[in-house]
């Protein structure tokens, strides 16, 4: 099956898309997936601080931003720190379950090393994408759900700040920029960025606002 997600035509405003900071699962090298709450580490909070400073330098105080986040604890913790830097009210943020990370099924929560010992590599060597678990979410399904969120927010006026995850943000960035489907995954995905990174997409063109210091692959 191939992805039917297409770049939203005439999307209003700019999208600042951020990857949350490092979590306790990342530090322990466990597959996180769509787990609802894996708290940030001290490094994760520091990465959120870096993103907040970068966005403050880019946008100034109290910018006209609509705040969006995955409903996971790690995304909301990251947003809280960034919002403080921007002097925006975290309580005004909107969440949407379509912004969550790839669902990893029975692999979710397990140590990478244990899954690799059992089934072999869990990352595709060429693309760096996580391989879907046998009972996990497929990439065209991610493209469909993030594409649904994009479609519903397409005509919203003004700029948006969106706090997401490593894999799901790669797919959404691919959809927004009209990238080609990745062979074998049936969905578009742009290259991965370290945790704590922020990009800006406007009219289908991506610009890196801040490159994070995180190391987790997904």
Phi, psi and omega per residue, in radians:
X1 nan 2.432 3.118
X2 -1.866 2.690 -3.127
X3 -1.203 2.395 3.081
X4 -1.801 0.082 -3.135
X5 -1.256 2.270 3.119
X6 -2.164 2.670 3.139
X7 -1.027 2.244 -3.118
X8 -1.056 2.190 3.141
X9 -1.280 2.409 3.031
X10 1.025 0.627 -3.134
X11 -1.087 2.318 -3.106
X12 -1.398 2.496 3.041
X13 1.231 -3.022 -3.134
X14 -1.934 2.624 3.080
X15 -1.991 2.082 3.013
X16 -1.713 1.934 -3.024
X17 -1.919 2.138 -3.063
X18 -2.092 2.551 3.017
X19 -1.705 2.251 -3.075
X20 -0.992 2.868 3.121
X21 -1.323 2.998 -3.107
X22 -1.016 2.498 3.120
X23 -2.048 3.025 3.102
X24 -1.119 -0.555 3.072
X25 -1.171 -0.761 3.107
X26 -1.032 -0.805 -3.099
X27 -1.108 -0.571 -3.138
X28 -1.561 -0.018 -3.139
X29 1.047 0.909 3.056
X30 -1.982 2.559 3.096
X31 -1.221 2.133 -2.984
X32 -1.620 -0.824 -3.137
X33 0.941 -2.443 -3.085
X34 -1.652 0.431 3.080
X35 -0.909 2.318 -2.995
X36 -1.210 -0.525 -3.114
X37 -2.653 1.890 2.995
X38 -2.195 1.841 -2.942
X39 -1.072 2.693 3.053
X40 -1.201 2.583 2.957
X41 -1.483 3.078 3.054
X42 -1.061 -0.660 3.081
X43 -1.103 -0.652 3.118
X44 -1.119 -0.732 3.080
X45 -1.137 -0.648 3.094
X46 -1.114 -0.686 3.100
X47 -1.141 -0.678 3.074
X48 -1.100 -0.691 3.063
X49 -1.035 -0.771 3.133
X50 -1.061 -0.754 3.111
X51 -1.113 -0.713 3.120
X52 -1.082 -0.739 3.121
X53 -1.141 -0.718 -3.141
X54 -1.121 -0.743 3.141
X55 -1.237 -0.601 3.068
X56 -1.093 -0.733 3.108
X57 -1.137 -0.598 -3.112
X58 -1.366 -0.663 -2.939
X59 -2.042 -0.274 -3.088
X60 1.403 -3.013 -3.118
X61 -1.440 2.540 3.079
X62 0.876 0.866 3.123
X63 -1.173 2.727 3.121
X64 -1.394 1.396 -3.094
X65 -2.090 2.385 2.901
X66 -1.543 2.231 -3.083
X67 -1.627 2.215 3.104
X68 -2.260 2.611 3.075
X69 -2.713 2.674 2.814
X70 -1.003 2.538 -3.128
X71 -1.313 0.079 3.138
X72 -1.253 2.646 -3.129
X73 -1.014 -0.726 -3.089
X74 -1.127 -0.639 3.103
X75 -1.224 -0.719 -3.121
X76 -1.237 -0.607 3.052
X77 -1.110 -0.765 3.119
X78 -1.072 -0.771 -3.139
X79 -1.086 -0.684 -3.115
X80 -1.033 -0.738 -3.129
X81 -1.197 -0.791 -3.141
X82 -1.088 -0.766 -3.121
X83 -1.054 -0.637 3.113
X84 -1.099 -0.729 3.091
X85 -1.082 -0.640 -3.085
X86 -1.516 -0.053 -3.099
X87 1.044 0.728 3.088
X88 -1.970 2.714 -3.082
X89 -1.500 1.931 3.106
X90 -0.971 -0.548 -3.084
X91 -1.181 -0.252 3.098
X92 -1.544 0.048 -3.094
X93 -1.257 2.626 3.054
X94 -1.929 2.500 3.087
X95 -2.034 2.714 3.098
X96 -2.599 2.231 -3.093
X97 -1.142 -0.288 3.105
X98 -1.271 -0.136 3.126
X99 -1.678 0.085 -3.097
X100 -1.264 3.015 3.137
X101 -1.345 2.885 3.068
X102 -0.922 2.344 3.066
X103 -1.353 2.206 -3.044
X104 -1.800 0.194 3.053
X105 0.924 -2.358 -3.097
X106 -1.191 -0.244 3.068
X107 -1.422 -0.315 -3.066
X108 -1.046 2.314 3.120
X109 1.502 -0.207 -3.119
X110 -1.471 2.755 3.081
X111 -1.224 2.415 3.086
X112 -0.901 -0.808 -3.056
X113 -1.041 -0.672 -3.126
X114 -1.203 -0.726 3.133
X115 -1.185 -0.726 3.132
X116 -1.099 -0.708 3.114
X117 -1.106 -0.499 -3.080
X118 -1.511 -0.731 -2.993
X119 -2.146 -0.155 -3.064
X120 1.712 -2.911 -3.051
X121 -0.953 2.493 3.094
X122 -1.935 -0.016 3.047
X123 -2.033 2.427 3.034
X124 -1.297 2.204 -3.026
X125 -1.107 -0.653 -3.057
X126 -1.354 -0.798 -3.046
X127 -1.665 -0.350 -3.046
X128 1.322 0.136 3.136
X129 -1.408 2.568 3.008
X130 -1.131 2.413 3.032
X131 -1.374 2.337 -3.128
X132 -1.126 2.415 3.048
X133 -1.167 2.736 3.141
X134 -0.935 -0.625 3.120
X135 -1.930 0.360 -3.089
X136 -1.706 -3.057 -3.099
X137 -1.389 2.466 3.091
X138 -1.648 2.755 -3.012
X139 -1.199 -0.585 3.101
X140 -1.178 -0.447 3.074
X141 -1.246 -0.649 3.058
X142 -1.100 -0.808 -3.135
X143 -1.036 -0.659 3.137
X144 -1.173 -0.776 -3.083
X145 -1.255 -0.738 3.107
X146 -1.203 -0.569 3.074
X147 -1.118 -0.588 3.078
X148 -1.131 -0.740 3.091
X149 -1.115 -0.760 3.121
X150 -1.041 -0.762 -3.126
X151 -1.072 -0.675 -3.108
X152 -1.314 -0.411 -3.126
X153 -1.836 0.072 -3.022
X154 -0.999 -0.731 -3.050
X155 -1.642 0.010 3.132
X156 -1.104 2.332 -3.134
X157 -1.311 2.702 3.036
X158 1.474 -3.105 -3.092
X159 -1.620 2.779 -3.134
X160 -2.239 2.519 2.912
X161 -1.927 2.183 -3.041
X162 -2.184 2.063 3.125
X163 -1.738 2.086 -3.027
X164 -2.306 -2.633 -3.012
X165 -2.271 2.962 -3.043
X166 -1.042 -0.977 -3.066
X167 -1.329 -0.842 -3.092
X168 -1.110 -0.587 3.101
X169 -1.239 -0.579 3.088
X170 -1.095 -0.725 3.125
X171 -1.188 -0.781 -3.119
X172 -1.127 -0.704 3.082
X173 -1.076 -0.649 3.086
X174 -1.126 -0.763 3.106
X175 -1.078 -0.778 -3.051
X176 -1.194 -0.505 -3.115
X177 -1.717 0.053 3.124
X178 1.218 0.503 -3.123
X179 -1.180 2.707 3.112
X180 -1.275 2.694 3.046
X181 -1.084 2.485 3.054
X182 -1.371 2.251 -3.124
X183 -0.964 2.264 3.123
X184 1.527 -0.150 -3.119
X185 -2.027 -0.285 3.071
X186 1.013 0.611 3.099
X187 -2.813 2.676 3.065
X188 -1.397 2.663 3.045
X189 -2.781 2.268 3.056
X190 -1.455 2.880 -3.130
X191 -0.996 2.590 3.134
X192 -1.222 2.670 3.096
X193 -2.194 2.665 -3.139
X194 -1.085 2.746 3.028
X195 -1.005 2.522 -3.119
X196 1.484 0.251 3.119
X197 -1.648 2.651 3.077
X198 -2.311 2.329 3.011
X199 -2.094 2.808 3.023
X200 -2.132 2.260 3.091
X201 -2.068 2.193 3.117
X202 -2.418 2.213 -3.125
X203 0.928 0.660 3.071
X204 1.390 0.092 3.137
X205 -1.925 2.271 -3.116
X206 -1.754 2.440 3.047
X207 -2.295 2.362 3.079
X208 -1.401 2.141 3.104
X209 -1.560 -0.696 3.139
X210 -2.665 2.291 3.092
X211 -1.726 2.050 -3.046
X212 -1.267 3.058 -3.103
X213 -1.881 0.060 -3.136
X214 -1.221 2.825 -3.090
X215 -2.152 -0.151 -3.071
X216 -1.089 2.334 -3.084
X217 -1.237 -0.457 -3.131
X218 -2.701 nan nan
